[in-house]
Amino acid sequence: MVPIFKCLICRRDIERSTKTFWSKKGHILCSSCLDNMDNKDKSKIF
């Protein structure tokens, strides 16, 4: 069973391993928020 955590930005419930949680120091983001951050970073480059 995988634990459920909250995304730091949108507060959605997401399943991540405890190992991932600790390796990221609790800064867990859902895939949508990660995609949005990547898109913003890419737009700054160009």
C-alpha positions, 0 to 999 in steps of 0.5 A, spaced: 500 500 500 502 506 497 501 512 502 497 518 500 500 525 500 498 532 499 501 536 493 504 542 496 501 547 490 494 545 489 493 540 495 490 534 491 491 527 494 497 523 490 500 517 492 507 517 493 512 512 496 515 514 503 522 513 500 520 519 495 517 523 500 523 523 505 528 524 499 524 530 497 524 532 504 516 533 504 516 537 497 511 533 493 508 535 487 502 532 483 504 531 475 500 537 473 503 542 478 510 539 475 508 540 468 506 547 469 512 549 473 516 545 467 512 550 462 514 556 466 521 554 466 521 553 458 518 559 457 523 563 461 529 560 456 526 562 450 
